[in-house]
Amino acid sequence: MRSIIMKKSRPAVCFTAICPLSVEKKIIEFVLKNTSTFGVRISNLKREKLKRREDTVNTKYGSLRVKIGYMDNKVIKVSPEYEDVKKIASSCNISLGEIVNEVIKISDKFKE
């Protein structure tokens, strides 16, 4: 939700719902029954996403899971699992950023 200004300078709220087509009708019905609106705008979106797999990397702080994203069979990005980063940061008393930076250094091996 975000605040917007409508015609005649009236304040309003813009509500956005992203959902699968299978529940679109239920979402529309909910919004129309539970808000003051008389209409709903609908846009169909397409999502492109990287192929991905999970792996484990060993850092100087411990091992953690990473997601590896591919495009055209090339590694595009490596991203550590947040919960693993949080757990290691807490147990080693260091910042999340230090662990993420360590993973970024190690992730270069996946991009070769």
Contacts in CASP RR format, 6 or more apart in sequence:
PFRMAT RR
TARGET T0000
AUTHOR 0000-0000-0000
METHOD contacts of the structure
MODEL  1
MRSIIMKKSRPAVCFTAICPLSVEKKIIEFVLKNTSTFGVRISNLKREKL
KRREDTVNTKYGSLRVKIGYMDNKVIKVSPEYEDVKKIASSCNISLGEIV
NEVIKISDKFKE
1 13 0 8 1.000
1 14 0 8 1.000
1 15 0 8 1.000
1 16 0 8 1.000
2 13 0 8 1.000
2 14 0 8 1.000
2 16 0 8 1.000
3 11 0 8 1.000
3 12 0 8 1.000
3 13 0 8 1.000
3 14 0 8 1.000
4 11 0 8 1.000
4 12 0 8 1.000
4 13 0 8 1.000
4 14 0 8 1.000
5 11 0 8 1.000
5 12 0 8 1.000
6 12 0 8 1.000
15 31 0 8 1.000
15 35 0 8 1.000
17 27 0 8 1.000
17 31 0 8 1.000
18 45 0 8 1.000
19 27 0 8 1.000
21 44 0 8 1.000
24 42 0 8 1.000
28 40 0 8 1.000
28 42 0 8 1.000
31 37 0 8 1.000
31 40 0 8 1.000
32 38 0 8 1.000
32 39 0 8 1.000
32 40 0 8 1.000
50 69 0 8 1.000
50 70 0 8 1.000
50 71 0 8 1.000
50 76 0 8 1.000
50 77 0 8 1.000
51 69 0 8 1.000
51 70 0 8 1.000
51 71 0 8 1.000
52 67 0 8 1.000
52 68 0 8 1.000
52 69 0 8 1.000
52 70 0 8 1.000
53 67 0 8 1.000
53 68 0 8 1.000
53 69 0 8 1.000
53 70 0 8 1.000
54 65 0 8 1.000
54 66 0 8 1.000
54 67 0 8 1.000
54 68 0 8 1.000
55 65 0 8 1.000
55 66 0 8 1.000
55 68 0 8 1.000
55 110 0 8 1.000
56 63 0 8 1.000
56 64 0 8 1.000
56 65 0 8 1.000
56 66 0 8 1.000
57 63 0 8 1.000
57 64 0 8 1.000
57 66 0 8 1.000
57 80 0 8 1.000
57 103 0 8 1.000
57 106 0 8 1.000
57 107 0 8 1.000
58 106 0 8 1.000
59 88 0 8 1.000
59 99 0 8 1.000
59 102 0 8 1.000
59 103 0 8 1.000
59 106 0 8 1.000
60 102 0 8 1.000
61 88 0 8 1.000
61 92 0 8 1.000
61 94 0 8 1.000
61 98 0 8 1.000
61 99 0 8 1.000
61 102 0 8 1.000
62 88 0 8 1.000
64 80 0 8 1.000
64 81 0 8 1.000
64 84 0 8 1.000
64 85 0 8 1.000
64 88 0 8 1.000
64 99 0 8 1.000
64 103 0 8 1.000
65 80 0 8 1.000
65 81 0 8 1.000
65 84 0 8 1.000
66 78 0 8 1.000
66 79 0 8 1.000
66 80 0 8 1.000
66 81 0 8 1.000
66 103 0 8 1.000
66 107 0 8 1.000
67 78 0 8 1.000
67 79 0 8 1.000
67 80 0 8 1.000
67 81 0 8 1.000
68 75 0 8 1.000
68 77 0 8 1.000
68 78 0 8 1.000
68 110 0 8 1.000
69 75 0 8 1.000
69 76 0 8 1.000
69 77 0 8 1.000
69 78 0 8 1.000
69 79 0 8 1.000
70 76 0 8 1.000
74 111 0 8 1.000
75 110 0 8 1.000
75 111 0 8 1.000
78 103 0 8 1.000
78 104 0 8 1.000
78 107 0 8 1.000
78 110 0 8 1.000
78 111 0 8 1.000
80 99 0 8 1.000
80 100 0 8 1.000
80 103 0 8 1.000
85 96 0 8 1.000
85 97 0 8 1.000
85 99 0 8 1.000
85 100 0 8 1.000
85 103 0 8 1.000
86 96 0 8 1.000
88 99 0 8 1.000
89 95 0 8 1.000
89 96 0 8 1.000
89 97 0 8 1.000
89 98 0 8 1.000
89 99 0 8 1.000
92 99 0 8 1.000
END
